[in-house]
Amino acid sequence: MWPIKRFMIRIEAPTWEDFEDVELPRLPLVGETIETKYGTCVVTQTDASPSTAPYQGKIVCRVP
């Protein structure tokens, strides 16, 4: 069993953007897909946070 970590996702589209909190076992890699409230999105950027931060990292993704 893997520990679950909290991440903040910024979901980008051509004319809008939105944010979502998710729990995942690890920070995804750029190019991987991730499920969001808008469906499957492609990860375009990731940033790990220090261990004292409320989130384990930030993820930017785009709708296909």
Number of C-alpha atoms within 10 A of each C-alpha: 4 7 8 12 15 17 24 17 21 18 22 18 12 7 5 7 12 11 14 12 14 15 14 15 12 14 17 17 14 14 12 11 18 17 10 17 10 9 10 14 21 19 21 17 16 17 13 13 13 10 9 7 9 12 17 20 20 17 24 18 24 18 16 10
